């Protein structure tokens, strides 16, 4: 009766064999598990197919009566609405397809920022919770308990309203020179485009590759000779030094577009919109609390004997953390963190509440304008499914890297 | 003398827990500064400068929070647009529920199973009658339900409905029948890959398209179906974890007793599997409770929805922080209580687990000793 051992291949041949067997012996075919299994599955499958057909039939009739054309033709039509912020150029004369693409990019944009910031916040707070400093650990657990027991919808709405309550541009908060925090978003300076910058980016990539190679060489040397080569400072030097050299070689161009108040608004620099900041802060603060709990549980899952053993072989506290605790804790941390990243990405759909033009927002506008409910919702669901699948595939790959390598 | 010992102990504690290293001391001082900068103004705003007395906006002095706003709207925040004369029905239904649940929370109350079964079978019709009306009571349309009442209705129905569906999906996912398994895996993975918002949109916009002409569902009911099915998929994954933790020998033992599939599951596997994952199940309940707020997107006024509607009332403009703090506290109390309950259960289960293991060991010891005693 146990599932693992009941390896009946419910094929027709099996069923025939069961029929044959039942004819030979006196037992009824109704007592054969194989036969019953086939019957149950045929019943279930036909039930699902019938239900699907019934729903399709209803939808077809309803759409016909309401005069809504089915299909994805609307994607090529003129959208006729504008979008507040966009990573690619968009205006209302362009198609619904392009509008949806803008929405997808906005979703990915806020989710990418959110994942990075929530990880930083969560890891900091998780380590703070296991800190030997009483005050720090209490503050961190206060943050976790306060934030994870409140709906994420409320987080998003609350932070959006906090940003709307900030002073207007004329009385902007000015924490650093050139950075302004207003109810129209965060405005900060940006270097003026220069031909040398792409080369600096390339140099940075080369530097990172060089640092990785250097670290590998150092590791091999340590294995061979037992001599330790410090990798941190030389690595940092290569990563930062190469772009710096390129910059100096290019004549050290340094021109900033600094925002300045002109009339009622700022000119120059670049800005993050209030909707973006509200959504980002909301989902980051919420997910950070969950990641903090995961990190704490991960660190606490490493037996204390490991720490003592590491100290006994003479490792410094930083090395104990890096070489002994973290590799073991990561095995516990990575799988649940993956699902937090997934839920953060899905929670970015709450942008629709505060007017951030993410996929759900644009999809909803499209739905309302065209009446193509089936198609619009299918597109939204398909895109989220693909994003979720990609994140889980990547995190499963990372999980394999950190998992125990069993012999 | 004793005071001095206390002082010395406190100093030693502070030295160890707050100022053990220069870095720690800096962190402590930094956090104290942060607390000094945040806590007094927050307390001042919330309590000392806040306005509690009064009836209308004119009573807000504007120095701190104006809780008069919450006080004036409390009826709406709790019951939505439920007619004031009929609100006793809601109170009565919740009082009945609490009264029926008290014996269940009592550790050694007799006939718990029967009470629970009675509650599950008899309570829903009574509650529907009281909430919706009929049979002599005035009918209150679900469109007028709202506030904390609606939040609790959605959370309660969602929890009670998603649990059995989730268990069925989990059993289906581990079924040896390939068609059943494929259907369950497809449903679970599809639902877990999309946000609840899209499922709610589907329930509110797409579902009417799939129904025959003239048949229409209540909006609340559609949202409930969406939420229950959505969370059933998450529940299924938690339950599956529990099923995987039941050792193979348990299935074999059940088989050797001649149990069929359903008997094995009902009497042997599920009781053990579900006990393993009670904390996970409560975690899903908490998530479901928080996500009930999403129904405000499809135009239902749950606690947060009604607060949002109230803060955009022109008569009370500018008091949104008070409203959000109130709603946040409401959700926080329920979720915090649930999470503490989960921790309590976790502790108790760990304890029973230990005890069970010890008795097995004792039994082994006894069998080892037995031949000696016989000889």
Interface residues (C-beta under 8 A of the other chain):
Chain A: X1 X2 X3 X4 X6 X7 X8 X10 X37 X40 X41 X44 X45 X48 X55 X58 X59 X61 X62 X63 X65 X131 X132 X133 X134 X135 X136 X139 X145 X146 X148 X149 X150 X151 X152 X153 X154 X157 X158 X161 X165 X346 X347 X349 X350 X352 X353 X360 X364 X367 X373 X374 X377 X380 X381 X384 X385 X388 X389
Chain B: X17 X18 X20 X24 X27 X28 X31 X32 X34 X35 X174 X175 X176 X177 X178 X179 X180 X183 X190 X192 X193 X194 X195 X196 X197 X198 X201 X202 X205 X206 X208 X209 X210 X211 X212 X213 X248 X251 X252 X254 X255 X259 X260 X261 X264 X286 X290 X291 X292 X293 X294 X296 X297 X304 X308 X320 X321 X324 X327 X328 X331 X332 X335 X336 X339
